[in-house]
Amino acid sequence: MALAKMIMFALAAASIISMASAISGTATYYSPLVPSSCYGYENKGTMVAAANRALFNNRAACGQRYTIRCTGATNQGVPQPCRNGPITVTIVDLCPGCATNQIDLSAQAFDIIADPNAGKIRIEYSR
């Protein structure tokens, strides 16, 4: 019984730490997926993203995986754009026009977590 309580406490603590380490930001989407700054014409699938300059860090982010969760709308056009749960994407490119804490998702990845008609959504992301 004590072991079960310890395991439940550890799981609860891990989820709190995970939520606390998430970064708030925004997401947009893009296509086509290749070529990319990290991998040229090598196809890395559709669950990919381009990182803002700070996150990209001169290609240091290439291949890193991020969990992205839609948290809400950024405009009145689509007041409730979020759908489904979080997704995991791999950084394959630089988004030179992205603001700090903005991630440019592939159109396919964006479509899973939000209505594409929103164009831009609020997110939380973490490694």
N, CA, C and O atoms as a GROMACS GRO file, in nm:
protein
  508
    1MET      N    1   0.082  -0.119   0.000
    1MET     CA    2   0.000   0.000   0.000
    1MET      C    3   0.087   0.125   0.000
    1MET      O    4   0.058   0.220  -0.072
    2ALA      N    5   0.190   0.127   0.078
    2ALA     CA    6   0.280   0.242   0.084
    2ALA      C    7   0.350   0.262  -0.050
    2ALA      O    8   0.370   0.376  -0.093
    3LEU      N    9   0.386   0.152  -0.117
    3LEU     CA   10   0.451   0.160  -0.248
    3LEU      C   11   0.356   0.222  -0.349
    3LEU      O   12   0.398   0.305  -0.430
    4ALA      N   13   0.231   0.184  -0.346
    4ALA     CA   14   0.133   0.240  -0.439
    4ALA      C   15   0.117   0.390  -0.419
    4ALA      O   16   0.107   0.466  -0.515
    5LYS      N   17   0.115   0.434  -0.293
    5LYS     CA   18   0.104   0.577  -0.263
    5LYS      C   19   0.227   0.652  -0.314
    5LYS      O   20   0.215   0.762  -0.367
    6MET      N   21   0.345   0.593  -0.296
    6MET     CA   22   0.468   0.656  -0.343
    6MET      C   23   0.468   0.668  -0.495
    6MET      O   24   0.509   0.771  -0.549
    7ILE      N   25   0.422   0.566  -0.563
    7ILE     CA   26   0.417   0.569  -0.709
    7ILE      C   27   0.320   0.676  -0.756
    7ILE      O   28   0.350   0.752  -0.848
    8MET      N   29   0.202   0.683  -0.693
    8MET     CA   30   0.104   0.785  -0.730
    8MET      C   31   0.158   0.925  -0.705
    8MET      O   32   0.137   1.015  -0.786
    9PHE      N   33   0.229   0.945  -0.593
    9PHE     CA   34   0.289   1.074  -0.563
    9PHE      C   35   0.394   1.110  -0.668
    9PHE      O   36   0.399   1.224  -0.714
   10ALA      N   37   0.476   1.014  -0.707
   10ALA     CA   38   0.580   1.038  -0.806
   10ALA      C   39   0.518   1.075  -0.941
   10ALA      O   40   0.568   1.165  -1.008
   11LEU      N   41   0.412   1.008  -0.980
   11LEU     CA   42   0.345   1.040  -1.106
   11LEU      C   43   0.284   1.180  -1.102
   11LEU      O   44   0.294   1.255  -1.199
   12ALA      N   45   0.222   1.214  -0.991
   12ALA     CA   46   0.164   1.348  -0.976
   12ALA      C   47   0.272   1.455  -0.982
   12ALA      O   48   0.254   1.557  -1.049
   13ALA      N   49   0.382   1.432  -0.915
   13ALA     CA   50   0.492   1.529  -0.914
   13ALA      C   51   0.550   1.544  -1.055
   13ALA      O   52   0.580   1.656  -1.097
   14ALA      N   53   0.565   1.434  -1.127
   14ALA     CA   54   0.619   1.439  -1.262
   14ALA      C   55   0.528   1.520  -1.354
   14ALA      O   56   0.576   1.596  -1.438
   15SER      N   57   0.397   1.503  -1.341
   15SER     CA   58   0.306   1.578  -1.428
   15SER      C   59   0.309   1.726  -1.394
   15SER      O   60   0.298   1.810  -1.484
   16ILE      N   61   0.323   1.761  -1.267
   16ILE     CA   62   0.332   1.902  -1.228
   16ILE      C   63   0.460   1.963  -1.283
   16ILE      O   64   0.459   2.075  -1.334
   17ILE      N   65   0.570   1.892  -1.272
   17ILE     CA   66   0.698   1.941  -1.324
   17ILE      C   67   0.689   1.957  -1.475
   17ILE      O   68   0.738   2.056  -1.529
   18SER      N   69   0.628   1.862  -1.543
   18SER     CA   70   0.613   1.869  -1.688
   18SER      C   71   0.533   1.992  -1.728
   18SER      O   72   0.571   2.063  -1.821
   19MET      N   73   0.421   2.019  -1.659
   19MET     CA   74   0.340   2.135  -1.690
   19MET      C   75   0.414   2.264  -1.658
   19MET      O   76   0.401   2.362  -1.731
   20ALA      N   77   0.492   2.265  -1.553
   20ALA     CA   78   0.564   2.385  -1.513
   20ALA      C   79   0.674   2.419  -1.611
   20ALA      O   80   0.710   2.536  -1.625
   21SER      N   81   0.729   2.320  -1.680
   21SER     CA   82   0.838   2.345  -1.773
   21SER      C   83   0.790   2.377  -1.914
   21SER      O   84   0.872   2.407  -2.001
   22ALA      N   85   0.660   2.371  -1.939
   22ALA     CA   86   0.606   2.405  -2.070
   22ALA      C   87   0.620   2.555  -2.094
   22ALA      O   88   0.606   2.636  -2.002
   23ILE      N   89   0.649   2.590  -2.219
   23ILE     CA   90   0.665   2.729  -2.258
   23ILE      C   91   0.540   2.772  -2.334
   23ILE      O   92   0.495   2.701  -2.424
   24SER      N   93   0.487   2.887  -2.299
   24SER     CA   94   0.372   2.942  -2.371
   24SER      C   95   0.422   3.013  -2.496
   24SER      O   96   0.525   3.080  -2.494
   25GLY      N   97   0.348   2.997  -2.604
   25GLY     CA   98   0.384   3.062  -2.728
   25GLY      C   99   0.272   3.057  -2.828
   25GLY      O  100   0.155   3.044  -2.791
   26THR      N  101   0.308   3.067  -2.955
   26THR     CA  102   0.210   3.058  -3.062
   26THR      C  103   0.262   2.962  -3.169
   26THR      O  104   0.381   2.933  -3.178
   27ALA      N  105   0.168   2.915  -3.250
   27ALA     CA  106   0.205   2.828  -3.362
   27ALA      C  107   0.130   2.872  -3.487
   27ALA      O  108   0.015   2.915  -3.481
   28THR      N  109   0.199   2.861  -3.598
   28THR     CA  110   0.143   2.882  -3.731
   28THR      C  111   0.174   2.754  -3.808
   28THR      O  112   0.223   2.658  -3.751
   29TYR      N  113   0.147   2.753  -3.939
   29TYR     CA  114   0.182   2.634  -4.017
   29TYR      C  115   0.237   2.672  -4.154
   29TYR      O  116   0.215   2.783  -4.203
   30TYR      N  117   0.306   2.578  -4.214
   30TYR     CA  118   0.371   2.601  -4.343
   30TYR      C  119   0.374   2.474  -4.426
   30TYR      O  120   0.350   2.364  -4.376
   31SER      N  121   0.403   2.491  -4.554
   31SER     CA  122   0.434   2.383  -4.646
   31SER      C  123   0.504   2.448  -4.765
   31SER      O  124   0.486   2.568  -4.781
   32PRO      N  125   0.578   2.383  -4.846
   32PRO     CA  126   0.614   2.241  -4.841
   32PRO      C  127   0.719   2.214  -4.734
   32PRO      O  128   0.777   2.305  -4.676
   33LEU      N  129   0.740   2.086  -4.710
   33LEU     CA  130   0.827   2.044  -4.600
   33LEU      C  131   0.974   2.031  -4.639
   33LEU      O  132   1.060   2.034  -4.552
   34VAL      N  133   1.003   2.018  -4.766
   34VAL     CA  134   1.142   2.005  -4.810
   34VAL      C  135   1.169   2.107  -4.919
   34VAL      O  136   1.078   2.141  -4.994
   35PRO      N  137   1.289   2.158  -4.930
   35PRO     CA  138   1.403   2.124  -4.846
   35PRO      C  139   1.394   2.192  -4.710
   35PRO      O  140   1.325   2.292  -4.693
   36SER      N  141   1.467   2.136  -4.615
   36SER     CA  142   1.472   2.196  -4.482
   36SER      C  143   1.615   2.236  -4.450
   36SER      O  144   1.710   2.184  -4.509
   37SER      N  145   1.630   2.329  -4.359
   37SER     CA  146   1.761   2.378  -4.320
   37SER      C  147   1.846   2.268  -4.256
   37SER      O  148   1.968   2.266  -4.271
   38CYS      N  149   1.779   2.177  -4.184
   38CYS     CA  150   1.853   2.072  -4.114
   38CYS      C  151   1.887   1.952  -4.202
   38CYS      O  152   1.996   1.894  -4.189
   39TYR      N  153   1.796   1.914  -4.290
   39TYR     CA  154   1.811   1.786  -4.360
   39TYR      C  155   1.803   1.796  -4.512
   39TYR      O  156   1.796   1.693  -4.579
   40GLY      N  157   1.804   1.915  -4.567
   40GLY     CA  158   1.798   1.930  -4.712
   40GLY      C  159   1.672   1.865  -4.768
   40GLY      O  160   1.561   1.896  -4.727
   41TYR      N  161   1.691   1.774  -4.864
   41TYR     CA  162   1.578   1.708  -4.929
   41TYR      C  163   1.542   1.573  -4.865
   41TYR      O  164   1.459   1.501  -4.919
   42GLU      N  165   1.604   1.540  -4.753
   42GLU     CA  166   1.572   1.415  -4.683
   42GLU      C  167   1.433   1.429  -4.618
   42GLU      O  168   1.408   1.522  -4.541
   43ASN      N  169   1.346   1.335  -4.650
   43ASN     CA  170   1.209   1.339  -4.598
   43ASN      C  171   1.207   1.293  -4.452
   43ASN      O  172   1.249   1.181  -4.421
   44LYS      N  173   1.159   1.379  -4.364
   44LYS     CA  174   1.150   1.346  -4.221
   44LYS      C  175   1.005   1.327  -4.178
   44LYS      O  176   0.974   1.332  -4.059
   45GLY      N  177   0.916   1.304  -4.274
   45GLY     CA  178   0.776   1.282  -4.242
   45GLY      C  179   0.699   1.412  -4.234
   45GLY      O  180   0.747   1.517  -4.276
   46THR      N  181   0.577   1.403  -4.180
   46THR     CA  182   0.490   1.521  -4.175
   46THR      C  183   0.478   1.580  -4.034
   46THR      O  184   0.427   1.691  -4.019
   47MET      N  185   0.522   1.511  -3.934
   47MET     CA  186   0.513   1.563  -3.797
   47MET      C  187   0.642   1.639  -3.764
   47MET      O  188   0.721   1.598  -3.680
   48VAL      N  189   0.658   1.751  -3.835
   48VAL     CA  190   0.780   1.831  -3.825
   48VAL      C  191   0.744   1.977  -3.801
   48VAL      O  192   0.628   2.017  -3.814
   49ALA      N  193   0.846   2.054  -3.767
   49ALA     CA  194   0.825   2.197  -3.740
   49ALA      C  195   0.952   2.276  -3.769
   49ALA      O  196   1.062   2.223  -3.775
   50ALA      N  197   0.930   2.407  -3.787
   50ALA     CA  198   1.040   2.503  -3.799
   50ALA      C  199   1.043   2.586  -3.671
   50ALA      O  200   0.939   2.629  -3.621
   51ALA      N  201   1.162   2.609  -3.620
   51ALA     CA  202   1.179   2.680  -3.493
   51ALA      C  203   1.216   2.826  -3.515
   51ALA      O  204   1.276   2.862  -3.616
   52ASN      N  205   1.178   2.910  -3.418
   52ASN     CA  206   1.220   3.050  -3.421
   52ASN      C  207   1.372   3.054  -3.406
   52ASN      O  208   1.434   2.955  -3.368
   53ARG      N  209   1.432   3.170  -3.435
   53ARG     CA  210   1.579   3.180  -3.434
   53ARG      C  211   1.642   3.140  -3.301
   53ARG      O  212   1.743   3.069  -3.301
   54ALA      N  213   1.586   3.184  -3.190
   54ALA     CA  214   1.644   3.152  -3.059
   54ALA      C  215   1.639   3.002  -3.031
   54ALA      O  216   1.737   2.944  -2.986
   55LEU      N  217   1.526   2.941  -3.058
   55LEU     CA  218   1.510   2.797  -3.035
   55LEU      C  219   1.598   2.718  -3.132
   55LEU      O  220   1.658   2.618  -3.094
   56PHE      N  221   1.604   2.762  -3.256
   56PHE     CA  222   1.683   2.692  -3.359
   56PHE      C  223   1.831   2.693  -3.324
   56PHE      O  224   1.900   2.592  -3.342
   57ASN      N  225   1.880   2.806  -3.272
   57ASN     CA  226   2.016   2.817  -3.218
   57ASN      C  227   2.122   2.761  -3.312
   57ASN      O  228   2.198   2.671  -3.277
   58ASN      N  229   2.127   2.817  -3.434
   58ASN     CA  230   2.228   2.776  -3.533
   58ASN      C  231   2.230   2.625  -3.556
   58ASN      O  232   2.337   2.564  -3.559
   59ARG      N  233   2.115   2.566  -3.573
   59ARG     CA  234   2.094   2.423  -3.602
   59ARG      C  235   2.106   2.331  -3.480
   59ARG      O  236   2.096   2.209  -3.494
   60ALA      N  237   2.128   2.386  -3.362
   60ALA     CA  238   2.138   2.301  -3.242
   60ALA      C  239   2.007   2.228  -3.215
   60ALA      O  240   2.006   2.122  -3.153
   61ALA      N  241   1.895   2.284  -3.262
   61ALA     CA  242   1.764   2.222  -3.238
   61ALA      C  243   1.729   2.114  -3.340
   61ALA      O  244   1.630   2.044  -3.323
   62CYS      N  245   1.809   2.100  -3.444
   62CYS     CA  246   1.780   2.000  -3.548
   62CYS      C  247   1.763   1.862  -3.486
   62CYS      O  248   1.850   1.814  -3.413
   63GLY      N  249   1.652   1.799  -3.515
   63GLY     CA  250   1.625   1.664  -3.466
   63GLY      C  251   1.562   1.658  -3.327
   63GLY      O  252   1.517   1.552  -3.285
   64GLN      N  253   1.559   1.770  -3.256
   64GLN     CA  254   1.497   1.770  -3.123
   64GLN      C  255   1.346   1.757  -3.138
   64GLN      O  256   1.286   1.810  -3.232
   65ARG      N  257   1.286   1.685  -3.044
   65ARG     CA  258   1.142   1.661  -3.048
   65ARG      C  259   1.074   1.745  -2.941
   65ARG      O  260   1.121   1.755  -2.828
   66TYR      N  261   0.962   1.805  -2.979
   66TYR     CA  262   0.884   1.889  -2.888
   66TYR      C  263   0.740   1.842  -2.885
   66TYR      O  264   0.683   1.805  -2.987
   67THR      N  265   0.683   1.845  -2.766
   67THR     CA  266   0.541   1.817  -2.750
   67THR      C  267   0.469   1.951  -2.753
   67THR      O  268   0.503   2.043  -2.680
   68ILE      N  269   0.368   1.959  -2.839
   68ILE     CA  270   0.294   2.083  -2.861
   68ILE      C  271   0.148   2.059  -2.824
   68ILE      O  272   0.088   1.959  -2.863
   69ARG      N  273   0.092   2.152  -2.748
   69ARG     CA  274  -0.049   2.144  -2.710
   69ARG      C  275  -0.116   2.276  -2.740
   69ARG      O  276  -0.068   2.382  -2.698
   70CYS      N  277  -0.226   2.271  -2.814
   70CYS     CA  278  -0.305   2.391  -2.843
   70CYS      C  279  -0.375   2.435  -2.714
   70CYS      O  280  -0.436   2.353  -2.645
   71THR      N  281  -0.366   2.565  -2.684
   71THR     CA  282  -0.431   2.617  -2.564
   71THR      C  283  -0.540   2.720  -2.594
   71THR      O  284  -0.615   2.756  -2.504
   72GLY      N  285  -0.550   2.767  -2.719
   72GLY     CA  286  -0.655   2.862  -2.750
   72GLY      C  287  -0.630   2.942  -2.875
   72GLY      O  288  -0.530   2.925  -2.946
   73ALA      N  289  -0.724   3.031  -2.901
   73ALA     CA  290  -0.723   3.114  -3.020
   73ALA      C  291  -0.638   3.240  -3.002
   73ALA      O  292  -0.614   3.284  -2.890
   74THR      N  293  -0.593   3.296  -3.114
   74THR     CA  294  -0.524   3.424  -3.113
   74THR      C  295  -0.608   3.531  -3.181
   74THR      O  296  -0.570   3.648  -3.182
   75ASN      N  297  -0.722   3.492  -3.237
   75ASN     CA  298  -0.809   3.588  -3.306
   75ASN      C  299  -0.955   3.550  -3.284
   75ASN      O  300  -0.986   3.447  -3.225
   76GLN      N  301  -1.044   3.634  -3.333
   76GLN     CA  302  -1.187   3.609  -3.317
   76GLN      C  303  -1.245   3.526  -3.431
   76GLN      O  304  -1.359   3.480  -3.422
   77GLY      N  305  -1.168   3.505  -3.536
   77GLY     CA  306  -1.217   3.430  -3.652
   77GLY      C  307  -1.257   3.287  -3.619
   77GLY      O  308  -1.361   3.240  -3.664
   78VAL      N  309  -1.175   3.220  -3.542
   78VAL     CA  310  -1.204   3.083  -3.497
   78VAL      C  311  -1.186   3.085  -3.345
   78VAL      O  312  -1.076   3.062  -3.296
   79PRO      N  313  -1.293   3.112  -3.271
   79PRO     CA  314  -1.280   3.131  -3.126
   79PRO      C  315  -1.236   3.007  -3.048
   79PRO      O  316  -1.180   3.020  -2.940
   80GLN      N  317  -1.262   2.888  -3.101
   80GLN     CA  318  -1.222   2.764  -3.033
   80GLN      C  319  -1.155   2.672  -3.133
   80GLN      O  320  -1.216   2.575  -3.177
   81PRO      N  321  -1.029   2.702  -3.169
   81PRO     CA  322  -0.963   2.625  -3.274
   81PRO      C  323  -0.907   2.489  -3.230
   81PRO      O  324  -0.883   2.402  -3.314
   82CYS      N  325  -0.887   2.470  -3.102
   82CYS     CA  326  -0.818   2.349  -3.054
   82CYS      C  327  -0.903   2.224  -3.073
   82CYS      O  328  -1.025   2.226  -3.058
   83ARG      N  329  -0.833   2.116  -3.107
   83ARG     CA  330  -0.894   1.984  -3.115
   83ARG      C  331  -0.788   1.879  -3.087
   83ARG      O  332  -0.668   1.901  -3.107
   84ASN      N  333  -0.835   1.766  -3.041
   84ASN     CA  334  -0.746   1.654  -3.007
   84ASN      C  335  -0.648   1.692  -2.896
   84ASN      O  336  -0.655   1.801  -2.840
   85GLY      N  337  -0.558   1.602  -2.866
   85GLY     CA  338  -0.461   1.623  -2.760
   85GLY      C  339  -0.330   1.674  -2.814
   85GLY      O  340  -0.324   1.721  -2.928
   86PRO      N  341  -0.225   1.665  -2.735
   86PRO     CA  342  -0.094   1.714  -2.779
   86PRO      C  343  -0.034   1.625  -2.888
   86PRO      O  344  -0.071   1.509  -2.905
   87ILE      N  345   0.059   1.683  -2.961
   87ILE     CA  346   0.134   1.612  -3.065
   87ILE      C  347   0.282   1.625  -3.035
   87ILE      O  348   0.323   1.710  -2.955
   88THR      N  349   0.362   1.542  -3.099
   88THR     CA  350   0.507   1.553  -3.089
   88THR      C  351   0.562   1.575  -3.229
   88THR      O  352   0.531   1.501  -3.323
   89VAL      N  353   0.644   1.679  -3.242
   89VAL     CA  354   0.705   1.712  -3.371
   89VAL      C  355   0.856   1.716  -3.358
   89VAL      O  356   0.910   1.732  -3.249
   90THR      N  357   0.922   1.700  -3.471
   90THR     CA  358   1.068   1.707  -3.478
   90THR      C  359   1.106   1.837  -3.547
   90THR      O  360   1.049   1.871  -3.651
   91ILE      N  361   1.201   1.909  -3.492
   91ILE     CA  362   1.250   2.033  -3.554
   91ILE      C  363   1.338   1.997  -3.673
   91ILE      O  364   1.436   1.924  -3.660
   92VAL      N  365   1.300   2.049  -3.790
   92VAL     CA  366   1.375   2.022  -3.912
   92VAL      C  367   1.417   2.149  -3.986
   92VAL      O  368   1.490   2.143  -4.085
   93ASP      N  369   1.371   2.264  -3.937
   93ASP     CA  370   1.394   2.385  -4.014
   93ASP      C  371   1.396   2.508  -3.925
   93ASP      O  372   1.358   2.504  -3.808
   94LEU      N  373   1.442   2.618  -3.984
   94LEU     CA  374   1.440   2.750  -3.922
   94LEU      C  375   1.319   2.826  -3.975
   94LEU      O  376   1.290   2.820  -4.094
   95CYS      N  377   1.251   2.895  -3.888
   95CYS     CA  378   1.144   2.986  -3.928
   95CYS      C  379   1.198   3.127  -3.910
   95CYS      O  380   1.189   3.183  -3.801
   96PRO      N  381   1.255   3.186  -4.015
   96PRO     CA  382   1.320   3.316  -4.000
   96PRO      C  383   1.225   3.429  -3.961
   96PRO      O  384   1.269   3.528  -3.901
   97GLY      N  385   1.098   3.418  -3.993
   97GLY     CA  386   1.003   3.523  -3.961
   97GLY      C  387   0.927   3.500  -3.831
   97GLY      O  388   0.842   3.581  -3.794
   98CYS      N  389   0.956   3.391  -3.763
   98CYS     CA  390   0.884   3.359  -3.640
   98CYS      C  391   0.930   3.447  -3.524
   98CYS      O  392   1.047   3.480  -3.511
   99ALA      N  393   0.833   3.483  -3.440
   99ALA     CA  394   0.861   3.560  -3.320
   99ALA      C  395   0.918   3.468  -3.212
   99ALA      O  396   0.917   3.346  -3.228
  100THR      N  397   0.966   3.526  -3.105
  100THR     CA  398   1.013   3.449  -2.991
  100THR      C  399   0.899   3.360  -2.942
  100THR      O  400   0.785   3.405  -2.933
  101ASN      N  401   0.929   3.235  -2.910
  101ASN     CA  402   0.833   3.135  -2.861
  101ASN      C  403   0.726   3.100  -2.965
  101ASN      O  404   0.619   3.050  -2.928
  102GLN      N  405   0.754   3.124  -3.092
  102GLN     CA  406   0.664   3.080  -3.199
  102GLN      C  407   0.726   2.961  -3.269
  102GLN      O  408   0.846   2.956  -3.293
  103ILE      N  409   0.642   2.864  -3.301
  103ILE     CA  410   0.684   2.746  -3.376
  103ILE      C  411   0.596   2.735  -3.498
  103ILE      O  412   0.475   2.753  -3.490
  104ASP      N  413   0.657   2.707  -3.612
  104ASP     CA  414   0.586   2.694  -3.738
  104ASP      C  415   0.571   2.544  -3.766
  104ASP      O  416   0.667   2.478  -3.805
  105LEU      N  417   0.451   2.492  -3.745
  105LEU     CA  418   0.424   2.350  -3.763
  105LEU      C  419   0.400   2.316  -3.909
  105LEU      O  420   0.359   2.403  -3.987
  106SER      N  421   0.424   2.191  -3.946
  106SER     CA  422   0.380   2.147  -4.078
  106SER      C  423   0.228   2.160  -4.081
  106SER      O  424   0.162   2.154  -3.977
  107ALA      N  425   0.172   2.178  -4.200
  107ALA     CA  426   0.026   2.190  -4.212
  107ALA      C  427  -0.043   2.067  -4.155
  107ALA      O  428  -0.150   2.078  -4.095
  108GLN      N  429   0.017   1.950  -4.175
  108GLN     CA  430  -0.042   1.826  -4.126
  108GLN      C  431  -0.044   1.821  -3.974
  108GLN      O  432  -0.143   1.777  -3.915
  109ALA      N  433   0.064   1.864  -3.910
  109ALA     CA  434   0.070   1.864  -3.763
  109ALA      C  435  -0.028   1.966  -3.706
  109ALA      O  436  -0.098   1.937  -3.609
  110PHE      N  437  -0.034   2.084  -3.766
  110PHE     CA  438  -0.128   2.188  -3.720
  110PHE      C  439  -0.271   2.138  -3.728
  110PHE      O  440  -0.351   2.159  -3.636
  111ASP      N  441  -0.304   2.071  -3.838
  111ASP     CA  442  -0.440   2.021  -3.861
  111ASP      C  443  -0.484   1.921  -3.754
  111ASP      O  444  -0.603   1.910  -3.726
  112ILE      N  445  -0.391   1.850  -3.695
  112ILE     CA  446  -0.426   1.752  -3.591
  112ILE      C  447  -0.469   1.823  -3.462
  112ILE      O  448  -0.564   1.779  -3.397
  113ILE      N  449  -0.400   1.931  -3.426
  113ILE     CA  450  -0.431   1.994  -3.297
  113ILE      C  451  -0.524   2.115  -3.306
  113ILE      O  452  -0.576   2.160  -3.205
  114ALA      N  453  -0.544   2.168  -3.429
  114ALA     CA  454  -0.627   2.289  -3.440
  114ALA      C  455  -0.689   2.302  -3.579
  114ALA      O  456  -0.642   2.242  -3.676
  115ASP      N  457  -0.792   2.381  -3.585
  115ASP     CA  458  -0.858   2.414  -3.711
  115ASP      C  459  -0.763   2.502  -3.793
  115ASP      O  460  -0.726   2.610  -3.747
  116PRO      N  461  -0.723   2.459  -3.913
  116PRO     CA  462  -0.631   2.539  -3.995
  116PRO      C  463  -0.684   2.678  -4.030
  116PRO      O  464  -0.606   2.768  -4.057
  117ASN      N  465  -0.815   2.696  -4.028
  117ASN     CA  466  -0.872   2.827  -4.057
  117ASN      C  467  -0.831   2.932  -3.954
  117ASN      O  468  -0.839   3.051  -3.981
  118ALA      N  469  -0.786   2.888  -3.836
  118ALA     CA  470  -0.739   2.981  -3.734
  118ALA      C  471  -0.610   3.050  -3.779
  118ALA      O  472  -0.588   3.166  -3.746
  119GLY      N  473  -0.526   2.979  -3.853
  119GLY     CA  474  -0.401   3.036  -3.901
  119GLY      C  475  -0.291   3.044  -3.797
  119GLY      O  476  -0.176   3.012  -3.824
  120LYS      N  477  -0.327   3.089  -3.677
  120LYS     CA  478  -0.230   3.103  -3.568
  120LYS      C  479  -0.303   3.071  -3.438
  120LYS      O  480  -0.416   3.116  -3.417
  121ILE      N  481  -0.238   2.993  -3.352
  121ILE     CA  482  -0.300   2.950  -3.225
  121ILE      C  483  -0.204   2.974  -3.110
  121ILE      O  484  -0.083   2.992  -3.129
  122ARG      N  485  -0.260   2.974  -2.991
  122ARG     CA  486  -0.178   2.976  -2.870
  122ARG      C  487  -0.143   2.831  -2.837
  122ARG      O  488  -0.225   2.740  -2.852
  123ILE      N  489  -0.019   2.811  -2.791
  123ILE     CA  490   0.027   2.676  -2.759
  123ILE      C  491   0.108   2.676  -2.631
  123ILE      O  492   0.145   2.781  -2.578
  124GLU      N  493   0.135   2.556  -2.582
  124GLU     CA  494   0.238   2.529  -2.482
  124GLU      C  495   0.325   2.421  -2.545
  124GLU      O  496   0.274   2.327  -2.606
  125TYR      N  497   0.456   2.436  -2.530
  125TYR     CA  498   0.546   2.334  -2.584
  125TYR      C  499   0.657   2.303  -2.486
  125TYR      O  500   0.698   2.386  -2.405
  126SER      N  501   0.705   2.180  -2.495
  126SER     CA  502   0.815   2.136  -2.408
  126SER      C  503   0.889   2.024  -2.476
  126SER      O  504   0.838   1.959  -2.568
  127ARG      N  505   1.012   2.002  -2.431
  127ARG     CA  506   1.094   1.892  -2.484
  127ARG      C  507   1.067   1.766  -2.410
  127ARG      O  508   1.127   1.663  -2.440
   0.00000   0.00000   0.00000
